[in-house]
Amino acid sequence: MTFQEFLEKYNGKSVDFDGIWPNQCMDLAHQYVYDVLGIIDKKIIAHPAAYQVFTDFTETQYFDRIDNSPTNVSREGDLVVFNKTSTNPYGHICIFIEGDANKFRSFDANYPLGSLPHIQEHTYGYCLGWLRPKKLITDPLTECRLARDNH
């Protein structure tokens, strides 16, 4: 599935990837990793809080971890991660669509609280950084074939 197809499929629709708490930002991020990146291991990016996807990063096989800085800009498909705050102890994760060094648009769920997946504008305030996919896989079958051919 392409990123554009993902946006069209889930825009305005609840996502419950883990079957526990529906429509969380982590549900949308997991669905993206599975559907668009073709990473079928459901433990990838799994953490109790969104900010931990960045602070406790271990998925170096699949992503490059890029710190937020005044000169860094995300790219389409990056998983952008925000730190926890006094009003949000879990942080936030979203999928970058387009932007510059000052602001960007992303695909978000539960931001603002309770909202269904939609396109949202952000600044880089409280942004820890982002995870940039190392490769895009079109579907899980392709992932299996690549794994088979590389062994």
Residue pairs with C-beta under 8 A, 6 or more apart in sequence:
1 9
1 35
1 36
1 138
1 139
2 36
2 138
3 36
3 76
3 77
3 95
6 31
6 32
6 35
6 36
6 107
7 97
7 107
7 119
9 35
10 28
10 31
10 107
10 117
11 107
11 117
11 118
11 119
12 116
12 117
12 118
13 116
13 117
14 22
14 23
14 116
14 117
15 22
15 23
15 27
15 28
15 31
15 109
15 117
16 22
16 23
16 27
17 26
17 27
17 28
17 30
17 31
17 34
17 42
18 26
18 27
18 30
21 27
23 109
23 110
23 114
23 116
23 117
24 109
24 110
25 50
25 92
25 93
25 94
25 108
25 109
25 110
25 111
26 45
26 47
26 50
26 53
26 93
27 109
28 94
28 95
28 107
28 108
28 109
28 117
29 45
29 50
29 53
29 79
29 93
29 94
29 95
30 42
30 45
30 46
32 79
32 95
32 107
33 39
33 44
33 45
33 79
34 40
34 42
34 140
36 77
36 136
37 62
37 77
37 133
37 135
37 136
37 137
38 136
38 137
38 138
38 139
38 140
38 142
38 143
39 62
39 137
39 143
40 140
40 143
44 59
44 62
45 53
45 59
45 79
45 93
45 131
47 53
47 56
49 84
49 89
49 90
49 91
50 81
50 82
50 90
50 91
50 92
50 93
51 81
51 82
51 83
51 84
51 90
51 91
51 92
51 128
52 91
53 79
53 81
53 93
53 131
54 65
54 81
54 128
54 129
54 130
54 131
55 128
57 63
57 65
57 131
59 131
61 134
62 133
62 134
62 135
63 79
63 131
63 132
63 133
63 134
64 131
64 132
64 134
65 129
65 131
66 72
66 74
66 78
66 129
66 130
66 131
66 132
67 128
67 129
68 124
68 127
68 128
68 129
68 130
70 101
71 101
72 101
72 129
73 99
73 100
73 101
73 104
74 80
74 96
74 99
74 104
74 130
74 132
75 96
75 132
76 96
76 97
76 98
77 95
77 96
77 132
77 133
77 136
78 95
78 96
78 130
78 131
78 132
78 133
79 93
79 94
79 95
79 96
79 130
79 131
80 93
80 94
80 95
80 96
80 104
80 106
80 122
80 127
80 129
80 130
81 91
81 92
81 93
81 127
81 128
81 129
81 130
81 131
82 91
82 92
82 93
82 126
82 127
82 128
83 91
83 126
83 127
83 128
84 90
84 91
85 91
85 126
91 128
92 108
92 110
92 111
94 106
94 107
94 108
94 109
94 111
94 120
94 122
95 106
95 107
95 108
96 104
96 106
96 130
97 104
97 105
97 106
97 107
97 119
98 104
98 105
99 105
99 106
99 122
101 124
102 123
102 124
103 121
103 122
103 123
103 124
104 121
104 122
104 124
105 119
105 120
105 121
105 122
106 119
106 120
106 122
107 117
107 118
107 119
107 120
108 115
108 117
108 118
108 119
108 120
109 115
109 116
109 117
109 118
111 120
137 143
137 146
